[in-house]
Amino acid sequence: MLKAYQDYNNTVFEVIDKGLGIKTEQIEKLFLLEQKNSSPALTERQVGLGLILCKDFVQKHKGSLAVESQFGAGSRFIVTIPTL
C-alpha cells in the first residue's frame, strides 16, 4: 500500500507491506553497503544499494527515511520531505 499526505510543513510518503517483516538487527543494517542474501532461496548475492540510494536522495532534499517493522507482520517505510 502507498500513502501520501501533508503533515505540517512536510510531504510524507509511506510504503506499507504485510510481508514477513524485518528483524530489529536487520533494520540497523538496511542502509549499510555490504553484500547480503535476503533469502536462502536466492543464489545471487545482493548489495542492497537501492535503499542506500533512496536515503541519500531524500537526505539531499532535506528529508528523512525511516523504517518501522514487526517481524512476522510487515514493514512500513516512511519518507518525509519538506514542502516548498
NUDRENRO-584488 format. One record per residue: residue number from 1; residue in three letters; y negated, x, z of N, C-alpha, C in turn. Coordinates in steps of 0.2 Angstrom, whole numbers, plus 5000, padded with zeros to 4 digits. Each point is the difference from the previous one (the first is absolute). Last residue first. Layout:
<pt><pos>NUM</pos><code>ala</code><n_v>Y</n_v><n_u>X</n_u><n_w>Z</n_w><ca_v>Y</ca_v><ca_u>X</ca_u><ca_w>Z</ca_w><c_v>Y</c_v><c_u>X</c_u><c_w>Z</c_w></pt>
...
//
This chain:
<pt><pos>84</pos><code>leu</code><n_v>4886</n_v><n_u>5039</n_u><n_w>4999</n_w><ca_v>4994</ca_v><ca_u>5003</ca_u><ca_w>4998</ca_w><c_v>4994</c_v><c_u>4995</c_u><c_w>5002</c_w></pt>
<pt><pos>83</pos><code>thr</code><n_v>5024</n_v><n_u>5003</n_u><n_w>5014</n_w><ca_v>4997</ca_v><ca_u>4996</ca_u><ca_w>4994</ca_w><c_v>4993</c_v><c_u>5002</c_u><c_w>4999</c_w></pt>
<pt><pos>82</pos><code>pro</code><n_v>5021</n_v><n_u>5014</n_u><n_w>5010</n_w><ca_v>4994</ca_v><ca_u>4997</ca_u><ca_w>5001</ca_w><c_v>4997</c_v><c_u>4996</c_u><c_w>4994</c_w></pt>
<pt><pos>81</pos><code>ile</code><n_v>5027</n_v><n_u>5003</n_u><n_w>5006</n_w><ca_v>4994</ca_v><ca_u>5004</ca_u><ca_w>4996</ca_w><c_v>4994</c_v><c_u>4996</c_u><c_w>5001</c_w></pt>
<pt><pos>80</pos><code>thr</code><n_v>5028</n_v><n_u>5001</n_u><n_w>5008</n_w><ca_v>4993</ca_v><ca_u>4998</ca_u><ca_w>5002</ca_w><c_v>4995</c_v><c_u>5004</c_u><c_w>4997</c_w></pt>
<pt><pos>79</pos><code>val</code><n_v>5028</n_v><n_u>4994</n_u><n_w>5000</n_w><ca_v>4995</ca_v><ca_u>5004</ca_u><ca_w>4997</ca_w><c_v>4993</c_v><c_u>4997</c_u><c_w>5001</c_w></pt>
<pt><pos>78</pos><code>ile</code><n_v>5027</n_v><n_u>4998</n_u><n_w>5010</n_w><ca_v>4994</ca_v><ca_u>4998</ca_u><ca_w>5000</ca_w><c_v>4995</c_v><c_u>5005</c_u><c_w>4997</c_w></pt>
<pt><pos>77</pos><code>phe</code><n_v>5028</n_v><n_u>4992</n_u><n_w>5001</n_w><ca_v>4995</ca_v><ca_u>5006</ca_u><ca_w>4998</ca_w><c_v>4993</c_v><c_u>4997</c_u><c_w>5000</c_w></pt>
<pt><pos>76</pos><code>arg</code><n_v>5025</n_v><n_u>4993</n_u><n_w>5011</n_w><ca_v>4994</ca_v><ca_u>4997</ca_u><ca_w>4998</ca_w><c_v>4995</c_v><c_u>5007</c_u><c_w>4999</c_w></pt>
<pt><pos>75</pos><code>ser</code><n_v>5029</n_v><n_u>4992</n_u><n_w>5003</n_w><ca_v>4994</ca_v><ca_u>5004</ca_u><ca_w>5001</ca_w><c_v>4994</c_v><c_u>4997</c_u><c_w>4997</c_w></pt>
<pt><pos>74</pos><code>gly</code><n_v>5027</n_v><n_u>4993</n_u><n_w>5010</n_w><ca_v>4995</ca_v><ca_u>5001</ca_u><ca_w>4995</ca_w><c_v>4994</c_v><c_u>5004</c_u><c_w>5002</c_w></pt>
<pt><pos>73</pos><code>ala</code><n_v>5021</n_v><n_u>4994</n_u><n_w>5012</n_w><ca_v>4996</ca_v><ca_u>4994</ca_u><ca_w>4999</ca_w><c_v>4995</c_v><c_u>5001</c_u><c_w>4995</c_w></pt>
<pt><pos>72</pos><code>gly</code><n_v>5016</n_v><n_u>5017</n_u><n_w>5009</n_w><ca_v>5004</ca_v><ca_u>4994</ca_u><ca_w>4999</ca_w><c_v>4996</c_v><c_u>4994</c_u><c_w>4999</c_w></pt>
<pt><pos>71</pos><code>phe</code><n_v>4987</n_v><n_u>5019</n_u><n_w>5011</n_w><ca_v>5006</ca_v><ca_u>5002</ca_u><ca_w>4996</ca_w><c_v>5005</c_v><c_u>4993</c_u><c_w>5000</c_w></pt>
<pt><pos>70</pos><code>gln</code><n_v>4973</n_v><n_u>5001</n_u><n_w>5000</n_w><ca_v>5005</ca_v><ca_u>4998</ca_u><ca_w>5005</ca_w><c_v>5007</c_v><c_u>5001</c_u><c_w>4996</c_w></pt>
<pt><pos>69</pos><code>ser</code><n_v>4972</n_v><n_u>5008</n_u><n_w>4995</n_w><ca_v>5007</ca_v><ca_u>4998</ca_u><ca_w>4998</ca_w><c_v>5005</c_v><c_u>4999</c_u><c_w>5007</c_w></pt>
<pt><pos>68</pos><code>glu</code><n_v>4973</n_v><n_u>5006</n_u><n_w>4988</n_w><ca_v>5003</ca_v><ca_u>4997</ca_u><ca_w>5006</ca_w><c_v>5007</c_v><c_u>4998</c_u><c_w>4997</c_w></pt>
<pt><pos>67</pos><code>val</code><n_v>4979</n_v><n_u>5017</n_u><n_w>4992</n_w><ca_v>5006</ca_v><ca_u>4998</ca_u><ca_w>4999</ca_w><c_v>5003</c_v><c_u>4996</c_u><c_w>5006</c_w></pt>
<pt><pos>66</pos><code>ala</code><n_v>4975</n_v><n_u>5008</n_u><n_w>4986</n_w><ca_v>5004</ca_v><ca_u>5000</ca_u><ca_w>5006</ca_w><c_v>5007</c_v><c_u>4997</c_u><c_w>4999</c_w></pt>
<pt><pos>65</pos><code>leu</code><n_v>4976</n_v><n_u>5011</n_u><n_w>4988</n_w><ca_v>5006</ca_v><ca_u>4997</ca_u><ca_w>4999</ca_w><c_v>5004</c_v><c_u>5001</c_u><c_w>5006</c_w></pt>
<pt><pos>64</pos><code>ser</code><n_v>4972</n_v><n_u>5000</n_u><n_w>4993</n_w><ca_v>5006</ca_v><ca_u>5003</ca_u><ca_w>5004</ca_w><c_v>5006</c_v><c_u>4996</c_u><c_w>4997</c_w></pt>
<pt><pos>63</pos><code>gly</code><n_v>4973</n_v><n_u>5008</n_u><n_w>4990</n_w><ca_v>5004</ca_v><ca_u>4995</ca_u><ca_w>5003</ca_w><c_v>5006</c_v><c_u>5003</c_u><c_w>5004</c_w></pt>
<pt><pos>62</pos><code>lys</code><n_v>4982</n_v><n_u>5010</n_u><n_w>4985</n_w><ca_v>4998</ca_v><ca_u>4998</ca_u><ca_w>5007</ca_w><c_v>5004</c_v><c_u>4995</c_u><c_w>5003</c_w></pt>
<pt><pos>61</pos><code>his</code><n_v>5004</n_v><n_u>5010</n_u><n_w>4979</n_w><ca_v>4995</ca_v><ca_u>4995</ca_u><ca_w>4999</ca_w><c_v>4998</c_v><c_u>4997</c_u><c_w>5007</c_w></pt>
<pt><pos>60</pos><code>lys</code><n_v>5015</n_v><n_u>5018</n_u><n_w>4998</n_w><ca_v>4995</ca_v><ca_u>5002</ca_u><ca_w>4996</ca_w><c_v>4994</c_v><c_u>4995</c_u><c_w>4999</c_w></pt>
<pt><pos>59</pos><code>gln</code><n_v>5021</n_v><n_u>4995</n_u><n_w>5011</n_w><ca_v>4996</ca_v><ca_u>5004</ca_u><ca_w>5004</ca_w><c_v>4993</c_v><c_u>5002</c_u><c_w>4996</c_w></pt>
<pt><pos>58</pos><code>val</code><n_v>5017</n_v><n_u>4989</n_u><n_w>4988</n_w><ca_v>4997</ca_v><ca_u>4995</ca_u><ca_w>5005</ca_w><c_v>4995</c_v><c_u>5004</c_u><c_w>5004</c_w></pt>
<pt><pos>57</pos><code>phe</code><n_v>5014</n_v><n_u>5013</n_u><n_w>4986</n_w><ca_v>4995</ca_v><ca_u>4996</ca_u><ca_w>4996</ca_w><c_v>4996</c_v><c_u>4995</c_u><c_w>5004</c_w></pt>
<pt><pos>56</pos><code>asp</code><n_v>5017</n_v><n_u>5013</n_u><n_w>5010</n_w><ca_v>4995</ca_v><ca_u>5004</ca_u><ca_w>4998</ca_w><c_v>4995</c_v><c_u>4996</c_u><c_w>4997</c_w></pt>
<pt><pos>55</pos><code>lys</code><n_v>5019</n_v><n_u>4989</n_u><n_w>5005</n_w><ca_v>4996</ca_v><ca_u>5001</ca_u><ca_w>5006</ca_w><c_v>4994</c_v><c_u>5005</c_u><c_w>4999</c_w></pt>
<pt><pos>54</pos><code>cys</code><n_v>5016</n_v><n_u>4995</n_u><n_w>4982</n_w><ca_v>4997</ca_v><ca_u>4994</ca_u><ca_w>5002</ca_w><c_v>4995</c_v><c_u>5002</c_u><c_w>5006</c_w></pt>
<pt><pos>53</pos><code>leu</code><n_v>5014</n_v><n_u>5017</n_u><n_w>4994</n_w><ca_v>4995</ca_v><ca_u>4999</ca_u><ca_w>4995</ca_w><c_v>4996</c_v><c_u>4994</c_u><c_w>5001</c_w></pt>
<pt><pos>52</pos><code>ile</code><n_v>5019</n_v><n_u>5004</n_u><n_w>5013</n_w><ca_v>4995</ca_v><ca_u>5005</ca_u><ca_w>5002</ca_w><c_v>4994</c_v><c_u>4999</c_u><c_w>4995</c_w></pt>
<pt><pos>51</pos><code>leu</code><n_v>5018</n_v><n_u>4986</n_u><n_w>4997</n_w><ca_v>4996</ca_v><ca_u>4998</ca_u><ca_w>5006</ca_w><c_v>4995</c_v><c_u>5006</c_u><c_w>5001</c_w></pt>
<pt><pos>50</pos><code>gly</code><n_v>5015</n_v><n_u>5005</n_u><n_w>4982</n_w><ca_v>4996</ca_v><ca_u>4994</ca_u><ca_w>4999</ca_w><c_v>4996</c_v><c_u>4998</c_u><c_w>5006</c_w></pt>
<pt><pos>49</pos><code>leu</code><n_v>5016</n_v><n_u>5019</n_u><n_w>4999</n_w><ca_v>4993</ca_v><ca_u>5001</ca_u><ca_w>4998</ca_w><c_v>4996</c_v><c_u>4994</c_u><c_w>4999</c_w></pt>
<pt><pos>48</pos><code>gly</code><n_v>5024</n_v><n_u>5006</n_u><n_w>5007</n_w><ca_v>4996</ca_v><ca_u>4996</ca_u><ca_w>5003</ca_w><c_v>4992</c_v><c_u>5001</c_u><c_w>4999</c_w></pt>
<pt><pos>47</pos><code>val</code><n_v>5022</n_v><n_u>5010</n_u><n_w>4992</n_w><ca_v>4995</ca_v><ca_u>5004</ca_u><ca_w>5003</ca_w><c_v>4996</c_v><c_u>4996</c_u><c_w>5004</c_w></pt>
<pt><pos>46</pos><code>gln</code><n_v>5027</n_v><n_u>4999</n_u><n_w>4993</n_w><ca_v>4993</ca_v><ca_u>4997</ca_u><ca_w>4999</ca_w><c_v>4995</c_v><c_u>5004</c_u><c_w>5004</c_w></pt>
<pt><pos>45</pos><code>arg</code><n_v>5027</n_v><n_u>5003</n_u><n_w>4988</n_w><ca_v>4995</ca_v><ca_u>5001</ca_u><ca_w>5006</ca_w><c_v>4993</c_v><c_u>4997</c_u><c_w>4998</c_w></pt>
<pt><pos>44</pos><code>glu</code><n_v>5025</n_v><n_u>4991</n_u><n_w>4991</n_w><ca_v>4994</ca_v><ca_u>5004</ca_u><ca_w>4998</ca_w><c_v>4996</c_v><c_u>5001</c_u><c_w>5006</c_w></pt>
<pt><pos>43</pos><code>thr</code><n_v>5019</n_v><n_u>4986</n_u><n_w>5000</n_w><ca_v>5002</ca_v><ca_u>5007</ca_u><ca_w>4999</ca_w><c_v>4995</c_v><c_u>5005</c_u><c_w>4999</c_w></pt>
<pt><pos>42</pos><code>leu</code><n_v>5003</n_v><n_u>4975</n_u><n_w>5014</n_w><ca_v>4997</ca_v><ca_u>5004</ca_u><ca_w>4995</ca_w><c_v>5002</c_v><c_u>5007</c_u><c_w>4999</c_w></pt>
<pt><pos>41</pos><code>ala</code><n_v>5008</n_v><n_u>4984</n_u><n_w>5016</n_w><ca_v>5003</ca_v><ca_u>4998</ca_u><ca_w>4993</ca_w><c_v>4996</c_v><c_u>5004</c_u><c_w>4995</c_w></pt>
<pt><pos>40</pos><code>pro</code><n_v>4994</n_v><n_u>5001</n_u><n_w>5023</n_w><ca_v>5006</ca_v><ca_u>5004</ca_u><ca_w>4999</ca_w><c_v>5003</c_v><c_u>4999</c_u><c_w>4993</c_w></pt>
<pt><pos>39</pos><code>ser</code><n_v>4974</n_v><n_u>4998</n_u><n_w>5006</n_w><ca_v>5006</ca_v><ca_u>4996</ca_u><ca_w>5000</ca_w><c_v>5006</c_v><c_u>5004</c_u><c_w>4998</c_w></pt>
<pt><pos>38</pos><code>ser</code><n_v>4978</n_v><n_u>5009</n_u><n_w>5002</n_w><ca_v>4999</ca_v><ca_u>4994</ca_u><ca_w>5004</ca_w><c_v>5006</c_v><c_u>4995</c_u><c_w>5000</c_w></pt>
<pt><pos>37</pos><code>asn</code><n_v>4993</n_v><n_u>5027</n_u><n_w>4997</n_w><ca_v>5005</ca_v><ca_u>4995</ca_u><ca_w>4997</ca_w><c_v>5000</c_v><c_u>4994</c_u><c_w>5004</c_w></pt>
<pt><pos>36</pos><code>lys</code><n_v>4982</n_v><n_u>5022</n_u><n_w>4996</n_w><ca_v>5004</ca_v><ca_u>4996</ca_u><ca_w>5005</ca_w><c_v>5004</c_v><c_u>4996</c_u><c_w>4995</c_w></pt>
<pt><pos>35</pos><code>gln</code><n_v>4981</n_v><n_u>5022</n_u><n_w>5002</n_w><ca_v>5006</ca_v><ca_u>4997</ca_u><ca_w>4996</ca_w><c_v>5003</c_v><c_u>4995</c_u><c_w>5005</c_w></pt>
<pt><pos>34</pos><code>glu</code><n_v>4974</n_v><n_u>5005</n_u><n_w>5003</n_w><ca_v>5007</ca_v><ca_u>5004</ca_u><ca_w>5001</ca_w><c_v>5005</c_v><c_u>4996</c_u><c_w>4996</c_w></pt>
<pt><pos>33</pos><code>leu</code><n_v>4973</n_v><n_u>4998</n_u><n_w>5009</n_w><ca_v>5004</ca_v><ca_u>5002</ca_u><ca_w>4994</ca_w><c_v>5006</c_v><c_u>5004</c_u><c_w>5001</c_w></pt>
<pt><pos>32</pos><code>leu</code><n_v>4988</n_v><n_u>4979</n_u><n_w>5015</n_w><ca_v>5001</ca_v><ca_u>5008</ca_u><ca_w>5000</ca_w><c_v>5004</c_v><c_u>5001</c_u><c_w>4993</c_w></pt>
<pt><pos>31</pos><code>phe</code><n_v>4994</n_v><n_u>4978</n_u><n_w>5009</n_w><ca_v>4995</ca_v><ca_u>5003</ca_u><ca_w>4997</ca_w><c_v>5000</c_v><c_u>5008</c_u><c_w>5000</c_w></pt>
<pt><pos>30</pos><code>leu</code><n_v>5017</n_v><n_u>4986</n_u><n_w>5011</n_w><ca_v>4998</ca_v><ca_u>4996</ca_u><ca_w>4993</ca_w><c_v>4995</c_v><c_u>5004</c_u><c_w>4996</c_w></pt>
<pt><pos>29</pos><code>lys</code><n_v>5009</n_v><n_u>5004</n_u><n_w>5023</n_w><ca_v>5001</ca_v><ca_u>5005</ca_u><ca_w>4995</ca_w><c_v>4999</c_v><c_u>4997</c_u><c_w>4993</c_w></pt>
<pt><pos>28</pos><code>glu</code><n_v>4998</n_v><n_u>4987</n_u><n_w>5021</n_w><ca_v>4996</ca_v><ca_u>5006</ca_u><ca_w>5001</ca_w><c_v>5001</c_v><c_u>5005</c_u><c_w>4994</c_w></pt>
<pt><pos>27</pos><code>ile</code><n_v>5014</n_v><n_u>4981</n_u><n_w>5001</n_w><ca_v>4993</ca_v><ca_u>4998</ca_u><ca_w>4998</ca_w><c_v>4995</c_v><c_u>5006</c_u><c_w>5001</c_w></pt>
<pt><pos>26</pos><code>gln</code><n_v>5023</n_v><n_u>5002</n_u><n_w>5006</n_w><ca_v>4999</ca_v><ca_u>5000</ca_u><ca_w>4993</ca_w><c_v>4993</c_v><c_u>4999</c_u><c_w>4998</c_w></pt>
<pt><pos>25</pos><code>glu</code><n_v>5007</n_v><n_u>4997</n_u><n_w>5023</n_w><ca_v>5000</ca_v><ca_u>5007</ca_u><ca_w>4998</ca_w><c_v>4999</c_v><c_u>5001</c_u><c_w>4992</c_w></pt>
<pt><pos>24</pos><code>thr</code><n_v>5003</n_v><n_u>4978</n_u><n_w>5008</n_w><ca_v>4993</ca_v><ca_u>5003</ca_u><ca_w>5003</ca_w><c_v>5000</c_v><c_u>5007</c_u><c_w>4998</c_w></pt>
<pt><pos>23</pos><code>lys</code><n_v>5014</n_v><n_u>4984</n_u><n_w>4984</n_w><ca_v>5001</ca_v><ca_u>5003</ca_u><ca_w>5007</ca_w><c_v>4993</c_v><c_u>5003</c_u><c_w>5002</c_w></pt>
<pt><pos>22</pos><code>ile</code><n_v>5002</n_v><n_u>4980</n_u><n_w>4982</n_w><ca_v>5000</ca_v><ca_u>5008</ca_u><ca_w>5000</ca_w><c_v>5000</c_v><c_u>5001</c_u><c_w>5007</c_w></pt>
<pt><pos>21</pos><code>gly</code><n_v>5008</n_v><n_u>4978</n_u><n_w>4984</n_w><ca_v>4995</ca_v><ca_u>5003</ca_u><ca_w>5004</ca_w><c_v>5001</c_v><c_u>5007</c_u><c_w>5001</c_w></pt>
<pt><pos>20</pos><code>leu</code><n_v>5012</n_v><n_u>4983</n_u><n_w>4985</n_w><ca_v>5003</ca_v><ca_u>5003</ca_u><ca_w>5006</ca_w><c_v>4995</c_v><c_u>5003</c_u><c_w>5005</c_w></pt>
<pt><pos>19</pos><code>gly</code><n_v>4990</n_v><n_u>4981</n_u><n_w>4985</n_w><ca_v>5006</ca_v><ca_u>5004</ca_u><ca_w>4999</ca_w><c_v>5003</c_v><c_u>5003</c_u><c_w>5006</c_w></pt>
<pt><pos>18</pos><code>lys</code><n_v>4981</n_v><n_u>4985</n_u><n_w>4992</n_w><ca_v>5004</ca_v><ca_u>4997</ca_u><ca_w>5005</ca_w><c_v>5007</c_v><c_u>5004</c_u><c_w>5000</c_w></pt>
<pt><pos>17</pos><code>asp</code><n_v>4972</n_v><n_u>5005</n_u><n_w>4993</n_w><ca_v>5007</ca_v><ca_u>4999</ca_u><ca_w>4998</ca_w><c_v>5004</c_v><c_u>4998</c_u><c_w>5006</c_w></pt>
<pt><pos>16</pos><code>ile</code><n_v>4972</n_v><n_u>5003</n_u><n_w>4991</n_w><ca_v>5005</ca_v><ca_u>4998</ca_u><ca_w>5006</ca_w><c_v>5007</c_v><c_u>4999</c_u><c_w>4996</c_w></pt>
<pt><pos>15</pos><code>val</code><n_v>4973</n_v><n_u>5010</n_u><n_w>4997</n_w><ca_v>5006</ca_v><ca_u>5000</ca_u><ca_w>4996</ca_w><c_v>5006</c_v><c_u>4999</c_u><c_w>5006</c_w></pt>
<pt><pos>14</pos><code>glu</code><n_v>4971</n_v><n_u>4997</n_u><n_w>4999</n_w><ca_v>5007</ca_v><ca_u>5001</ca_u><ca_w>5004</ca_w><c_v>5005</c_v><c_u>4999</c_u><c_w>4995</c_w></pt>
<pt><pos>13</pos><code>phe</code><n_v>4972</n_v><n_u>5005</n_u><n_w>5000</n_w><ca_v>5006</ca_v><ca_u>4998</ca_u><ca_w>4996</ca_w><c_v>5006</c_v><c_u>5002</c_u><c_w>5005</c_w></pt>
<pt><pos>12</pos><code>val</code><n_v>4971</n_v><n_u>4996</n_u><n_w>5003</n_w><ca_v>5007</ca_v><ca_u>5002</ca_u><ca_w>5003</ca_w><c_v>5005</c_v><c_u>4998</c_u><c_w>4995</c_w></pt>
<pt><pos>11</pos><code>thr</code><n_v>4972</n_v><n_u>5006</n_u><n_w>5002</n_w><ca_v>5005</ca_v><ca_u>4996</ca_u><ca_w>4996</ca_w><c_v>5007</c_v><c_u>5003</c_u><c_w>5003</c_w></pt>
<pt><pos>10</pos><code>asn</code><n_v>4976</n_v><n_u>5000</n_u><n_w>5014</n_w><ca_v>5005</ca_v><ca_u>5003</ca_u><ca_w>4997</ca_w><c_v>5004</c_v><c_u>4995</c_u><c_w>4995</c_w></pt>
<pt><pos>9</pos><code>asn</code><n_v>4982</n_v><n_u>4997</n_u><n_w>5018</n_w><ca_v>4997</ca_v><ca_u>5004</ca_u><ca_w>4994</ca_w><c_v>5005</c_v><c_u>5003</c_u><c_w>4996</c_w></pt>
<pt><pos>8</pos><code>tyr</code><n_v>5008</n_v><n_u>4980</n_u><n_w>5014</n_w><ca_v>4993</ca_v><ca_u>5003</ca_u><ca_w>5002</ca_w><c_v>4998</c_v><c_u>5004</c_u><c_w>4994</c_w></pt>
<pt><pos>7</pos><code>asp</code><n_v>5020</n_v><n_u>4992</n_u><n_w>4992</n_w><ca_v>5000</ca_v><ca_u>5001</ca_u><ca_w>5008</ca_w><c_v>4994</c_v><c_u>5004</c_u><c_w>5002</c_w></pt>
<pt><pos>6</pos><code>gln</code><n_v>5013</n_v><n_u>4986</n_u><n_w>4977</n_w><ca_v>4994</ca_v><ca_u>5004</ca_u><ca_w>5003</ca_w><c_v>5000</c_v><c_u>5000</c_u><c_w>5007</c_w></pt>
<pt><pos>5</pos><code>tyr</code><n_v>5022</n_v><n_u>4999</n_u><n_w>4983</n_w><ca_v>4995</ca_v><ca_u>4996</ca_u><ca_w>5003</ca_w><c_v>4994</c_v><c_u>5004</c_u><c_w>5002</c_w></pt>
<pt><pos>4</pos><code>ala</code><n_v>5027</n_v><n_u>4998</n_u><n_w>4988</n_w><ca_v>4994</ca_v><ca_u>5003</ca_u><ca_w>4999</ca_w><c_v>4994</c_v><c_u>4996</c_u><c_w>5003</c_w></pt>
<pt><pos>3</pos><code>lys</code><n_v>5030</n_v><n_u>5004</n_u><n_w>4997</n_w><ca_v>4994</ca_v><ca_u>4996</ca_u><ca_w>5003</ca_w><c_v>4994</c_v><c_u>5004</c_u><c_w>4999</c_w></pt>
<pt><pos>2</pos><code>leu</code><n_v>5028</n_v><n_u>4998</n_u><n_w>4992</n_w><ca_v>4993</ca_v><ca_u>5004</ca_u><ca_w>4999</ca_w><c_v>4995</c_v><c_u>4995</c_u><c_w>5003</c_w></pt>
<pt><pos>1</pos><code>met</code><n_v>5029</n_v><n_u>5003</n_u><n_w>5001</n_w><ca_v>4994</ca_v><ca_u>4996</ca_u><ca_w>5000</ca_w><c_v>4994</c_v><c_u>5005</c_u><c_w>5000</c_w></pt>
//
